[in-house]
Amino acid sequence: MTEKELRKAKKADLIEMLYYLRTEIDELKAENDMLRAKVIVLSDGIPDTKEKQDV
């Protein structure tokens, strides 16, 4: 959407766009948190290279 179209948009349309964008952000944040948790769980099984060097 161009800046000109945004300026002409009605307040209700802008609020609706913000609602859907916020919903999308919340869903992506939840997915990101889930993936980070999976990475932590999976990386616990991999020896840390720093620990290897100290041994």
GISUL-V240466 format. One line per field, one symbol per residue. phi: phi as a letter, one per 20 degrees, with the letter a starting at -180 (. if undefined). psi: psi as a letter, one per 40 degrees, with the letter a starting at -180 (. if undefined). A space follows every 50 residues. Layout:
BEGIN
phi = ???
psi = ???
END
This chain:
BEGIN
phi = .ffffffeffgfffffffffffffffffffffffffffffffffedffff ffffe
psi = hidddddeiiddddddddddddddddddddddddddddddddedehhhdd dddd.
END
